[in-house]
C-alpha cells in the first residue's frame, strides 16, 4: 500500500495553499523584459517576472505595448511559464483592451494578471469577471490567476474581502502610493528602511494584508526596496518582511535584487533537514503523533514543516533525497 503524502492527509481534503516563487521581478521596457527572461532561464523558476503594461507603456501606445508583452508569453524566452503581466487600472480606458490583446495574441496565457490601484471590491470583482469571461471566449483551458495591488485607502479597508475573491491568488503592498495617499501626513522616510517597518500606519497596512492573505490561503507579496546598490539592505528588508510581517513573496525592480530576495525567503539547510526528518517519521506512523528528540509533534506541526519543504523547493533549495516521496510518486521518480 502506498504511503500517503502530506498534501493528502494534512488539509482535510482541501488543496494546500499555493506556494508561489518568492520573488516577483518587474520589467517595463522590451530591453529589460528580455534581460529578465534571460536571467530566469539562467537561475530557473525561482522567481516570477511581471511584464508591466501600466508603467511600461507610453501614453497613446498602450496597444503596441500590450502586443509586445503578448509576443513574449509562450515564446522561446518564456521557458518555465512563470511570466505574468500587470495591466492598467480600473479607471484607465485601456484595461479591457490589455486583457483582450494579451489573451488573444499570446501563445500561452500569462501565469497571472496583476490589477493595480484597486479601490474597492466591486471594481476588483468586475475585472476578475472580465478576465474569466475573456479567457472562456478565447477557449483558454485554465483560469488565469489574479493578483491585486493594495495601495489605496479603499483597498486596505476591504482587504479581507479582496483576499476572499476566488480568482485572487496574491495581494501585493504598494508602499509608495500608499504613503503618498496620506498627503504628507506620513513622512517620506516611511518609503524606505527602517521607516517602512517602523511607522505605525505602514506597519498596520502590512500586517492587515498579510493577515488577510493567510486567512484565505493566498500569498502576501511585499513591496519593493528602492536600494539598488547595497544588496545587504535588500536582503535585510526581505528578512524583516518574512520574519516580522509573515510575507512569503517580495517584488524586485532590479536584477541584482532577485537573488538576495530568494535567498532571504528560503528556509535554512538545518530547517529543511529537520522538516524532512519529522515528516518522514510522521508518514511512517501513518500521520499519528510522533516524538522528535524531546518534542512531541502532531498534524498541526506537520503542516508547518510541510510548508518548510514546499518553500525550499520553491526557492531552489535542495531537499533530502529520502524526502522526495513526500511530494508524491511523480516527484520520487515513479509513475504518477
C-alpha positions in Angstrom: 0.0 0.0 0.0 1.4 3.4 -1.0 2.2 5.8 1.9 0.0 8.9 2.0 1.7 12.2 1.3 1.3 15.4 3.5 -0.9 17.0 0.9 -3.3 14.1 1.1 -3.8 14.0 4.8 -2.9 17.4 6.4 -5.5 19.7 4.9 -8.8 17.9 5.5 -9.4 17.1 1.8 -8.7 20.7 0.6 -5.7 21.7 -1.5 -2.8 23.2 0.4 -2.2 26.9 -0.2 -0.4 27.7 -3.3 3.4 28.3 -2.9 4.4 31.0 -5.4 8.1 31.8 -6.2 9.5 34.1 -3.5 10.4 36.9 -5.8 8.3 38.8 -8.4 10.5 40.8 -10.7 9.1 43.7 -12.7 10.2 44.8 -16.2 8.6 47.5 -18.3 10.7 48.0 -21.4 11.5 45.5 -24.1 15.2 45.6 -23.2 14.5 44.9 -19.6 11.9 42.3 -20.3 14.4 40.3 -22.5 17.1 40.7 -19.9 14.9 39.5 -17.2 13.7 36.5 -19.2 17.3 35.5 -19.9 18.1 35.7 -16.2 15.2 33.5 -15.4 16.4 30.9 -17.9 19.8 31.0 -16.1 18.6 30.9 -12.5 15.5 28.8 -13.0 11.9 29.2 -12.0 12.8 30.5 -8.5 11.4 33.9 -9.4 8.4 35.2 -11.4 8.6 38.0 -14.0 5.8 40.6 -14.4 5.8 42.3 -17.7 4.4 45.8 -17.0 1.7 47.4 -19.1 0.8 50.0 -16.6 4.0 52.0 -16.1 5.8 50.4 -19.1 3.5 51.7 -21.8 3.9 55.1 -23.3 0.7 57.2 -23.4 -1.1 56.6 -26.7 0.9 53.4 -27.4 -0.8 51.1 -24.9 -2.0 48.6 -27.6 1.5 48.4 -29.1 3.0 47.7 -25.6 0.3 45.0 -24.9 1.1 43.3 -28.2 4.9 43.3 -27.2 4.0 41.7 -23.9 1.8 39.1 -25.7 4.6 38.2 -28.1 6.9 37.2 -25.2 4.4 35.0 -23.4 4.9 31.4 -24.5 7.8 32.4 -26.7 11.3 30.8 -26.7 12.1 33.3 -24.0 9.3 32.1 -21.7 10.8 28.7 -20.7 9.0 28.0 -17.4 5.6 29.6 -17.8 6.2 31.8 -14.8 5.7 35.2 -16.5 2.7 37.4 -15.6 1.5 40.8 -16.7 0.3 44.0 -15.0 -2.4 45.7 -16.8 -3.8 49.2 -16.4 -6.1 50.1 -13.5 -9.9 50.0 -13.5 -10.3 53.8 -14.2 -8.0 53.6 -17.3 -9.7 53.4 -20.6 -7.3 50.6 -21.9 -7.5 47.9 -19.2 -10.1 45.8 -21.1 -8.0 46.1 -24.3 -5.0 45.0 -22.3 -6.8 41.8 -21.4 -8.2 41.1 -24.8 -5.0 41.8 -26.7 -2.8 39.8 -24.4 -5.0 36.7 -24.0 -5.8 36.6 -27.7 -2.3 37.0 -29.1 -0.2 35.2 -26.5 1.0 31.6 -27.3 0.5 30.8 -23.6 -1.7 32.6 -21.1 0.2 34.6 -18.5 0.9 32.9 -15.2 -1.1 35.7 -13.6 -2.6 39.1 -14.2 -1.9 41.9 -11.7 -4.5 44.6 -11.2 -3.1 47.9 -9.8 -4.8 50.7 -7.8 -7.7 48.6 -6.6 -10.1 50.9 -4.7 -13.0 48.6 -3.8 -14.3 45.1 -4.0 -16.8 45.7 -6.9 -14.1 47.0 -9.2 -11.8 44.1 -8.5 -14.7 41.6 -8.9 -15.6 43.2 -12.3 -12.1 43.0 -13.5 -11.8 39.3 -12.4 -15.1 38.5 -14.1 -13.9 40.2 -17.4 -10.7 38.2 -17.4 -12.5 35.0 -16.8 -15.1 35.7 -19.5 -12.4 36.6 -22.0 -10.4 33.5 -21.4 -13.6 31.4 -21.8 -14.5 33.2 -25.0 -11.0 32.6 -26.4 -11.0 28.9 -25.4 -8.2 29.1 -22.9 -8.4 25.9 -20.9 -7.4 27.1 -17.4 -8.4 30.2 -15.4 -5.8 32.9 -15.2 -5.0 33.7 -11.5 -5.3 37.4 -10.5 -3.0 39.4 -8.2 -4.2 42.6 -6.6 -2.1 45.6 -5.7 -3.2 47.1 -2.3 -2.1 50.8 -2.3 -5.3 52.8 -1.6 -7.3 53.5 1.5 -10.3 51.8 0.0 -8.5 48.6 -0.8 -6.9 48.4 2.7 -10.4 48.9 4.3 -11.7 45.8 2.4 -8.6 43.8 2.3 -10.1 40.6 3.8 -13.0 40.7 1.3 -10.5 41.2 -1.6 -8.4 38.3 -0.4 -11.6 36.2 -0.4 -12.3 36.7 -4.1 -11.9 33.2 -5.7 -9.8 34.3 -8.7 -7.3 36.1 -6.5 -4.1 34.2 -5.6 -2.0 37.1 -4.1 -2.2 40.5 -2.6 0.8 42.9 -3.0 1.5 46.0 -1.0 2.1 49.2 -3.0 4.2 51.2 -0.4 4.9 54.3 -2.4 1.4 55.0 -3.5 0.1 54.1 0.0 2.4 56.7 1.7 1.6 59.3 -1.0 -2.1 58.8 -0.4 -1.7 60.3 3.0 -0.9 63.7 1.5 2.3 64.3 3.6 0.9 63.0 6.9 3.3 60.1 6.7 6.9 61.3 6.1 8.9 60.1 3.1 11.2 58.2 5.4 8.4 55.6 5.5 9.1 54.8 1.9 12.4 53.2 2.8 14.0 51.3 5.6 13.8 51.3 8.6 10.8 53.7 8.4 8.8 51.4 6.2 8.8 48.8 9.0 8.5 51.2 11.9 5.8 53.8 11.0 2.6 52.6 12.7 0.3 53.2 9.8 2.6 51.4 7.4 3.1 48.6 9.8 -0.7 48.3 10.2 -1.1 48.1 6.4 1.4 45.4 6.0 0.0 43.3 8.9 -3.5 43.6 7.6 -2.5 42.5 4.1 -0.5 39.5 5.4 -3.3 38.5 7.8 -6.0 38.7 5.1 -3.9 36.5 2.8 -3.2 33.9 5.3 -6.8 33.8 6.4 -7.8 32.9 2.9 -4.9 30.8 1.7 -3.5 33.5 -0.5 0.1 34.8 -0.9 1.1 38.1 0.6 3.7 39.9 -1.6 5.9 42.6 0.0 6.6 45.9 -1.7 9.8 46.9 -3.5 13.1 48.1 -1.9 14.4 51.1 -3.8 18.0 50.4 -2.9 19.8 49.1 -6.0 23.5 49.3 -4.9 23.7 47.8 -1.4 22.2 44.3 -1.6 22.5 43.8 2.2 19.7 46.4 2.5 17.6 44.4 0.1 18.3 41.1 2.0 17.6 42.8 5.3 14.2 44.1 4.1 13.3 40.7 2.8 14.1 39.0 6.1 12.1 41.5 8.1 9.2 41.1 5.7 9.3 37.4 6.1 10.1 37.1 9.9 8.2 40.0 11.3 5.3 40.5 8.9 4.7 37.0 7.5 5.1 37.9 3.9 6.2 35.0 1.7 7.0 36.9 -1.5 8.5 40.2 -2.5 8.8 42.5 -5.5 12.1 43.2 -7.3 12.8 46.2 -9.5 16.5 45.5 -10.3 18.0 42.2 -11.4 20.6 42.4 -8.6 17.8 42.3 -6.1 16.5 38.9 -7.2 19.0 36.5 -5.6 19.1 38.3 -2.2 15.3 38.2 -2.0 15.1 34.5 -3.0 17.8 33.6 -0.5 16.2 35.6 2.3 12.9 33.8 1.8 14.5 30.3 1.6 14.5 28.1 4.7 17.9 27.3 6.2 19.5 24.0 5.5 19.0 22.8 9.1 15.3 23.8 8.9 14.9 21.7 5.7 16.7 18.7 7.3 14.6 18.9 10.5 11.4 19.2 8.5 12.3 16.1 6.4 13.1 14.1 9.5 9.8 15.0 11.3 7.6 14.4 8.2 9.2 11.1 7.3 8.7 9.9 10.9 5.1 11.1 10.7 4.5 9.3 7.5 5.9 6.1 9.0 3.5 6.5 11.9 0.5 6.9 9.5 0.4 10.6 10.4 -0.3 10.0 14.1 1.5 11.8 16.9 5.3 11.3 17.0 8.3 12.5 19.1 11.4 14.0 17.7 14.1 14.4 20.4 12.3 15.9 23.3 9.5 17.5 21.3 6.1 16.0 20.5 4.5 16.6 17.1 1.1 16.1 15.5 -0.7 17.3 12.4 -0.5 21.0 13.4 3.3 20.9 13.5 3.4 18.6 10.5 1.6 21.3 8.4 4.2 23.8 9.4 7.1 21.5 8.5 5.4 20.6 5.2 5.4 24.4 4.4 9.1 24.5 5.1 9.8 21.7 2.5 7.5 23.3 -0.1 9.2 26.7 0.4 12.6 25.0 0.0 11.6 23.6 -3.4 10.1 26.9 -4.5 13.4 28.7 -3.7 15.6 26.1 -5.4 16.9 24.7 -2.1 17.9 21.0 -2.1 15.6 18.7 -0.3 17.0 15.4 1.1 16.5 12.6 -1.5 14.7 10.4 1.0 12.1 13.2 1.4 11.2 13.2 -2.3 8.3 10.7 -1.9 6.6 13.2 0.4 5.8 15.2 -2.7 4.1 12.3 -4.4 5.0 9.4 -6.7 6.0 11.5 -9.6 8.4 13.5 -7.5 10.1 10.3 -6.3 10.7 9.2 -9.9 7.8 6.7 -10.1 4.9 6.8 -12.4 2.2 9.3 -11.3 
